[in-house]
Amino acid sequence: MSGINNAEQQQYYQTFLALNPINGYIGGPQAREWLITSGLPIKALEQIWDLCDIDKDGRLDFDEFVVTYKLTKDLSSGLYSDIPQALPAHMIPQSKIHLLGGNFGGGQMGFSASPGIFPQQTSSIPTGVGGLGYQTQQIAPPPVPQQSFGAFPTAPLTDDFDWYIPPADKFNYENLYSKRANIHGYVRFEFFEDLFQQLGISPEECYGAWKMVDVNMEQQLGKDAALVFLHILNQRSKGRRIPNQMPKPLRTSLMRGKLDYNYNEALDSSSSKSRSSSGSTRMSAKKEEEQLLKQLADLDEKIKAAEERALSNYTSALSSNSTPKSEFTRLYEFKKRQLAALSDRDRQSGSLEDFIRRERSCIRELQDGMSQLKTQVTLLEALFDAGKADLRHLERDIESEKVG
């Protein structure tokens, strides 16, 4: 809700808790006395309840309660001269937009009535602040305002998230990064708060994306990680659901500090050919995972086949007595050691990543220490120069005294 700031939401949340919600909802009897304290007429409060109970279940969740609080407050202060026929677009909660049939077009958000979303649906709404527990009446859903604004998604989120960063998007991300990076080239989560509000993405989703990209858990991002973070926000603003985790190759690249922005194309040549023909189809994270699992299964089969061939050759060689038994025993033991080394490689890679992370931390500490030492050296040089100037001044005074 772009019309409600964080401070207001905190205030509304405290009031919501004070009303003792049950399973996260406020019913009519719980809200009755609170609504009456606004001083608005009972008829007006009934209309507010009908308007703000967006999903028409006869109760208010926190998002609906925030809208109710804000609308009641604005009416009491005279911001609105009368109760609007429909909720203003900037007050519609993100979690309820899909119920109102929003449509996206031309880079702007437009909310328009969608005949078929509420064809014959009616709901029991408390009346008498109604119903704030006396009786119920059947009403139709409120009409949807013909307005446009902001960057809220207009439809359920899709799962076609694309990790590929086109050059044009990369250029835009770099501009956003350069405006926010500190002198050391790092950005922090709070540096992007204005962007979060501009895109209309919830702080929880933004922080979840941040934690996913902050692979070294440093609470700050370098340039490559920041560009990936901005790309995730851009994909989310286009209505694509943020994945729970990054692809392993991308995560590994960020940990090593060497990001290949075209890595998604190199994973599968068939995906690249499909992109050139359709211009939009790229391999999803789920498909990538399936292919990796398939490749792993194929590799296991090849290892088993190689072991069987080696054992068969060893057995046939023993039966023919063409080679001394001890030589084949040594060869077999050597192959076993090779297989053990391959099995340990995955475990060693994890240890290597930990080592690299520690080394990077040590390097940053050394850099900070060198910077401090340089500052101290500069200060000492300045003091030394000042002392030399004082010494020359004293020598001149002594000479003057001698001459006098």
C-alpha positions as semicolon CSV with decimal commas, in nm:
position;residue;x (nm);y (nm);z (nm)
1;M;0,000;0,000;0,000
2;S;0,188;0,303;-0,124
3;G;-0,047;0,540;0,061
4;I;0,048;0,405;0,405
5;N;0,401;0,451;0,538
6;N;0,593;0,222;0,775
7;A;0,531;0,438;1,084
8;E;0,156;0,423;1,027
9;Q;0,167;0,046;0,979
10;Q;0,352;0,005;1,310
11;Q;0,090;0,215;1,486
12;Y;-0,193;0,019;1,324
13;Y;-0,029;-0,310;1,418
14;Q;-0,023;-0,217;1,788
15;T;-0,393;-0,131;1,773
16;F;-0,464;-0,455;1,588
17;L;-0,294;-0,657;1,864
18;A;-0,484;-0,462;2,132
19;L;-0,813;-0,583;1,980
20;N;-0,706;-0,944;2,051
21;P;-0,728;-1,094;1,700
22;I;-0,827;-1,460;1,677
23;N;-0,612;-1,660;1,435
24;G;-0,503;-1,333;1,276
25;Y;-0,854;-1,192;1,222
26;I;-1,073;-0,923;1,383
27;G;-1,444;-1,002;1,387
28;G;-1,738;-0,762;1,405
29;P;-1,785;-0,770;1,784
30;Q;-1,412;-0,705;1,837
31;A;-1,409;-0,405;1,603
32;R;-1,743;-0,250;1,706
33;E;-1,633;-0,037;2,003
34;W;-1,310;0,063;1,831
35;L;-1,492;0,186;1,520
36;I;-1,746;0,380;1,724
37;T;-1,467;0,578;1,893
38;S;-1,395;0,739;1,555
39;G;-1,706;0,955;1,600
40;L;-1,838;0,873;1,253
41;P;-2,206;0,791;1,202
42;I;-2,307;0,427;1,234
43;K;-2,422;0,423;0,870
44;A;-2,082;0,547;0,760
45;L;-1,907;0,280;0,967
46;E;-2,120;0,012;0,802
47;Q;-2,015;0,140;0,459
48;I;-1,648;0,146;0,565
49;W;-1,675;-0,213;0,689
50;D;-1,837;-0,327;0,363
51;L;-1,570;-0,148;0,159
52;C;-1,266;-0,270;0,354
53;D;-1,371;-0,634;0,395
54;I;-1,226;-0,697;0,050
55;D;-1,248;-1,076;0,048
56;K;-1,603;-1,066;0,194
57;D;-1,550;-1,317;0,473
58;G;-1,715;-1,103;0,744
59;R;-1,388;-1,032;0,927
60;L;-1,070;-0,830;0,883
61;D;-0,717;-0,960;0,851
62;F;-0,430;-0,719;0,922
63;D;-0,412;-0,584;0,565
64;E;-0,786;-0,511;0,565
65;F;-0,762;-0,363;0,916
66;V;-0,488;-0,123;0,800
67;V;-0,712;-0,001;0,517
68;T;-1,005;0,036;0,759
69;Y;-0,792;0,234;1,004
70;K;-0,652;0,460;0,732
71;L;-0,990;0,527;0,568
72;T;-1,158;0,596;0,903
73;K;-0,875;0,831;1,002
74;D;-0,889;1,020;0,670
75;L;-1,268;1,061;0,693
76;S;-1,245;1,183;1,053
77;S;-0,976;1,439;0,961
78;G;-1,177;1,567;0,664
79;L;-0,937;1,442;0,398
80;Y;-1,238;1,284;0,229
81;S;-1,568;1,467;0,226
82;D;-1,761;1,146;0,172
83;I;-1,700;0,771;0,170
84;P;-1,560;0,671;-0,171
85;Q;-1,756;0,426;-0,381
86;A;-1,447;0,208;-0,407
87;L;-1,110;0,192;-0,234
88;P;-0,852;0,435;-0,376
89;A;-0,591;0,243;-0,575
90;H;-0,305;0,350;-0,347
91;M;-0,480;0,192;-0,046
92;I;-0,542;-0,153;-0,194
93;P;-0,325;-0,413;-0,013
94;Q;-0,091;-0,612;-0,233
95;S;-0,236;-0,936;-0,095
96;K;-0,586;-0,841;-0,217
97;I;-0,515;-0,700;-0,562
98;H;-0,593;-1,030;-0,734
99;L;-0,946;-1,020;-0,585
100;L;-1,017;-0,690;-0,759
101;G;-0,915;-0,799;-1,107
102;G;-0,628;-0,556;-1,170
103;N;-0,495;-0,537;-1,526
104;F;-0,146;-0,442;-1,633
105;G;-0,075;-0,235;-1,935
106;G;0,175;0,013;-2,071
107;G;0,399;-0,001;-1,767
108;Q;0,122;0,136;-1,542
109;M;-0,124;-0,031;-1,314
110;G;-0,489;-0,002;-1,403
111;F;-0,770;-0,141;-1,189
112;S;-1,081;-0,202;-1,392
113;A;-1,392;-0,407;-1,337
114;S;-1,348;-0,759;-1,468
115;P;-1,687;-0,920;-1,546
116;G;-1,629;-1,285;-1,468
117;I;-1,420;-1,249;-1,155
118;F;-1,727;-1,183;-0,938
119;P;-2,005;-1,309;-1,167
120;Q;-2,269;-1,392;-0,908
121;Q;-2,070;-1,392;-0,585
122;T;-2,212;-1,221;-0,277
123;S;-2,097;-1,226;0,085
124;S;-2,249;-1,186;0,427
125;I;-2,124;-0,855;0,563
126;P;-2,179;-0,753;0,927
127;T;-2,413;-0,453;0,952
128;G;-2,519;-0,230;1,235
129;V;-2,152;-0,176;1,298
130;G;-2,308;-0,315;1,239
131;G;-2,333;-0,670;1,251
132;L;-2,062;-0,564;1,419
133;G;-2,282;-0,820;1,531
134;Y;-2,660;-0,767;1,491
135;Q;-2,768;-0,894;1,149
136;T;-2,626;-0,974;0,806
137;Q;-2,714;-0,854;0,461
138;Q;-2,614;-0,978;0,117
139;I;-2,411;-0,727;-0,082
140;A;-2,214;-0,753;-0,403
141;P;-1,840;-0,683;-0,416
142;P;-1,750;-0,316;-0,453
143;P;-1,689;-0,179;-0,804
144;V;-1,323;-0,147;-0,898
145;P;-1,192;0,207;-0,952
146;Q;-1,068;0,314;-1,294
147;Q;-0,729;0,438;-1,177
148;S;-0,367;0,371;-1,247
149;F;-0,057;0,384;-1,035
150;G;0,268;0,231;-0,926
151;A;0,430;-0,106;-0,962
152;F;0,194;-0,349;-0,787
153;P;0,153;-0,682;-0,972
154;T;-0,187;-0,725;-1,132
155;A;-0,212;-1,101;-1,148
156;P;-0,097;-1,406;-0,951
157;L;0,280;-1,443;-0,962
158;T;0,426;-1,671;-1,228
159;D;0,710;-1,920;-1,192
160;D;0,901;-1,827;-1,511
161;F;1,180;-1,647;-1,324
162;D;1,477;-1,585;-1,555
163;W;1,828;-1,553;-1,409
164;Y;1,977;-1,427;-1,738
165;I;2,078;-1,058;-1,720
166;P;2,052;-0,884;-2,059
167;P;2,319;-0,619;-2,131
168;A;2,062;-0,335;-2,122
169;D;1,937;-0,443;-1,778
170;K;2,295;-0,484;-1,656
171;F;2,369;-0,124;-1,759
172;N;2,066;0,000;-1,560
173;Y;2,161;-0,211;-1,257
174;E;2,514;-0,069;-1,264
175;N;2,377;0,286;-1,259
176;L;2,158;0,206;-0,957
177;Y;2,452;0,036;-0,784
178;S;2,698;0,322;-0,848
179;K;2,458;0,576;-0,698
180;R;2,435;0,378;-0,373
181;A;2,776;0,214;-0,325
182;N;3,005;0,346;-0,051
183;I;3,371;0,435;-0,103
184;H;3,469;0,069;-0,061
185;G;3,231;-0,045;-0,335
186;Y;2,975;-0,208;-0,105
187;V;2,602;-0,150;-0,060
188;R;2,377;-0,230;0,235
189;F;2,013;-0,332;0,246
190;E;1,891;0,004;0,375
191;F;2,052;0,183;0,078
192;F;1,768;0,052;-0,143
193;E;1,465;0,147;0,071
194;D;1,352;0,411;-0,177
195;L;1,369;0,154;-0,457
196;F;1,161;-0,096;-0,256
197;Q;0,885;0,162;-0,213
198;Q;0,905;0,262;-0,577
199;L;0,866;-0,098;-0,696
200;G;0,592;-0,177;-0,443
201;I;0,763;-0,496;-0,322
202;S;0,714;-0,593;0,042
203;P;1,014;-0,554;0,277
204;E;0,991;-0,924;0,363
205;E;1,037;-1,030;0,000
206;C;1,319;-0,780;-0,049
207;Y;1,503;-0,903;0,261
208;G;1,452;-1,265;0,154
209;A;1,614;-1,185;-0,181
210;W;1,896;-1,002;0,001
211;K;1,972;-1,301;0,227
212;M;1,977;-1,532;-0,075
213;V;2,232;-1,313;-0,256
214;D;2,446;-1,238;0,054
215;V;2,622;-1,574;0,021
216;N;2,906;-1,474;0,255
217;M;2,665;-1,340;0,520
218;E;2,848;-1,009;0,546
219;Q;2,537;-0,782;0,559
220;Q;2,678;-0,598;0,256
221;L;2,709;-0,674;-0,115
222;G;2,980;-0,610;-0,368
223;K;2,904;-0,508;-0,724
224;D;2,830;-0,852;-0,874
225;A;2,602;-0,957;-0,589
226;A;2,428;-0,619;-0,594
227;L;2,353;-0,655;-0,967
228;V;2,202;-0,999;-0,906
229;F;1,994;-0,855;-0,619
230;L;1,864;-0,575;-0,843
231;H;1,785;-0,830;-1,115
232;I;1,576;-1,032;-0,868
233;L;1,381;-0,718;-0,773
234;N;1,329;-0,637;-1,141
235;Q;1,197;-0,986;-1,214
236;R;0,965;-0,964;-0,912
237;S;0,830;-0,627;-1,027
238;K;0,737;-0,798;-1,357
239;G;0,514;-1,042;-1,170
240;R;0,755;-1,333;-1,139
241;R;0,782;-1,519;-0,808
242;I;1,123;-1,500;-0,637
243;P;1,279;-1,850;-0,615
244;N;1,374;-1,993;-0,277
245;Q;1,739;-2,031;-0,379
246;M;1,983;-1,940;-0,652
247;P;2,116;-2,192;-0,903
248;K;2,429;-2,357;-0,765
249;P;2,659;-2,229;-1,044
250;L;2,549;-1,872;-0,974
251;R;2,593;-1,912;-0,597
252;T;2,940;-2,060;-0,649
253;S;3,035;-1,774;-0,882
254;L;2,930;-1,515;-0,622
255;M;3,127;-1,693;-0,350
256;R;3,436;-1,694;-0,571
257;G;3,384;-1,334;-0,676
258;K;3,392;-1,421;-1,047
259;L;3,046;-1,381;-1,198
260;D;2,977;-1,480;-1,558
261;Y;2,671;-1,280;-1,664
262;N;2,613;-1,518;-1,955
263;Y;2,645;-1,837;-1,750
264;N;2,279;-1,923;-1,799
265;E;2,334;-1,945;-2,176
266;A;2,636;-2,172;-2,138
267;L;2,454;-2,428;-1,924
268;D;2,249;-2,563;-2,211
269;S;2,312;-2,506;-2,581
270;S;1,960;-2,615;-2,667
271;S;1,825;-2,340;-2,444
272;S;2,038;-2,090;-2,637
273;K;1,897;-2,212;-2,969
274;S;1,546;-2,182;-2,835
275;R;1,618;-1,822;-2,729
276;S;1,737;-1,729;-3,075
277;S;1,419;-1,866;-3,237
278;S;1,155;-1,746;-2,991
279;G;1,343;-1,458;-2,829
280;S;1,187;-1,528;-2,488
281;T;1,223;-1,896;-2,386
282;R;1,502;-1,970;-2,139
283;M;1,572;-2,264;-1,916
284;S;1,401;-2,237;-1,578
285;A;1,571;-2,321;-1,252
286;K;1,357;-2,632;-1,218
287;K;1,459;-2,760;-1,562
288;E;1,823;-2,688;-1,482
289;E;1,798;-2,890;-1,163
290;E;1,640;-3,182;-1,348
291;Q;1,918;-3,178;-1,606
292;L;2,186;-3,171;-1,337
293;L;2,023;-3,467;-1,161
294;K;2,007;-3,654;-1,491
295;Q;2,374;-3,582;-1,559
296;L;2,462;-3,703;-1,210
297;A;2,267;-4,026;-1,265
298;D;2,444;-4,079;-1,599
299;L;2,779;-4,023;-1,430
300;D;2,696;-4,280;-1,162
301;E;2,606;-4,533;-1,430
302;K;2,932;-4,468;-1,613
303;I;3,130;-4,517;-1,290
304;K;2,952;-4,843;-1,219
305;A;3,011;-4,962;-1,576
306;A;3,380;-4,869;-1,550
307;E;3,411;-5,058;-1,221
308;E;3,246;-5,364;-1,374
309;R;3,476;-5,352;-1,676
310;A;3,782;-5,312;-1,455
311;L;3,675;-5,607;-1,239
312;S;3,600;-5,816;-1,545
313;N;3,941;-5,739;-1,698
314;Y;4,109;-5,813;-1,367
315;T;3,933;-6,149;-1,336
316;S;4,006;-6,252;-1,693
317;A;4,371;-6,153;-1,652
318;L;4,402;-6,367;-1,342
319;S;4,245;-6,664;-1,516
320;S;4,486;-6,635;-1,812
321;N;4,790;-6,594;-1,580
322;S;4,928;-6,344;-1,828
323;T;5,020;-6,099;-1,553
324;P;5,143;-6,165;-1,201
325;K;4,866;-6,148;-0,940
326;S;5,048;-5,891;-0,730
327;E;5,055;-5,642;-1,023
328;F;4,677;-5,661;-1,068
329;T;4,631;-5,627;-0,695
330;R;4,830;-5,306;-0,698
331;L;4,633;-5,181;-0,999
332;Y;4,305;-5,258;-0,826
333;E;4,413;-5,078;-0,509
334;F;4,523;-4,780;-0,718
335;K;4,180;-4,761;-0,884
336;K;4,010;-4,780;-0,546
337;R;4,220;-4,486;-0,424
338;Q;4,122;-4,288;-0,735
339;L;3,754;-4,350;-0,668
340;A;3,798;-4,248;-0,304
341;A;3,970;-3,927;-0,415
342;L;3,677;-3,848;-0,646
343;S;3,433;-3,906;-0,361
344;D;3,627;-3,669;-0,136
345;R;3,631;-3,394;-0,397
346;D;3,283;-3,267;-0,311
347;R;3,364;-3,251;0,060
348;Q;3,691;-3,073;-0,014
349;S;3,515;-2,816;-0,231
350;G;3,303;-2,713;0,067
351;S;3,615;-2,675;0,282
352;L;3,782;-2,475;0,004
353;E;3,491;-2,232;-0,011
354;D;3,513;-2,181;0,367
355;F;3,887;-2,123;0,334
356;I;3,835;-1,867;0,055
357;R;3,575;-1,684;0,262
358;R;3,810;-1,666;0,561
359;E;4,097;-1,548;0,341
360;R;3,881;-1,272;0,196
361;S;3,788;-1,161;0,544
362;C;4,156;-1,152;0,642
363;I;4,242;-0,952;0,329
364;R;3,975;-0,695;0,410
365;E;4,107;-0,668;0,764
366;L;4,462;-0,619;0,632
367;Q;4,340;-0,353;0,390
368;D;4,166;-0,169;0,672
369;G;4,481;-0,197;0,884
370;M;4,697;-0,063;0,601
371;S;4,460;0,226;0,553
372;Q;4,486;0,312;0,922
373;L;4,867;0,284;0,912
374;K;4,882;0,516;0,611
375;T;4,673;0,769;0,799
376;Q;4,902;0,746;1,101
377;V;5,215;0,779;0,882
378;T;5,069;1,091;0,718
379;L;4,998;1,236;1,062
380;L;5,347;1,156;1,188
381;E;5,504;1,314;0,878
382;A;5,302;1,627;0,937
383;L;5,416;1,636;1,301
384;F;5,776;1,579;1,190
385;D;5,759;1,867;0,943
386;A;5,610;2,091;1,211
387;G;5,893;1,992;1,448
388;K;6,153;2,072;1,185
389;A;5,994;2,412;1,130
390;D;6,001;2,479;1,505
391;L;6,367;2,371;1,520
392;R;6,462;2,609;1,237
393;H;6,277;2,887;1,416
394;L;6,467;2,820;1,739
395;E;6,798;2,814;1,553
396;R;6,723;3,155;1,401
397;D;6,632;3,289;1,746
398;I;6,962;3,158;1,887
399;E;7,159;3,318;1,605
400;S;6,977;3,646;1,664
401;E;7,064;3,629;2,031
402;K;7,430;3,567;1,950
403;V;7,447;3,857;1,708
404;G;7,274;4,087;1,953
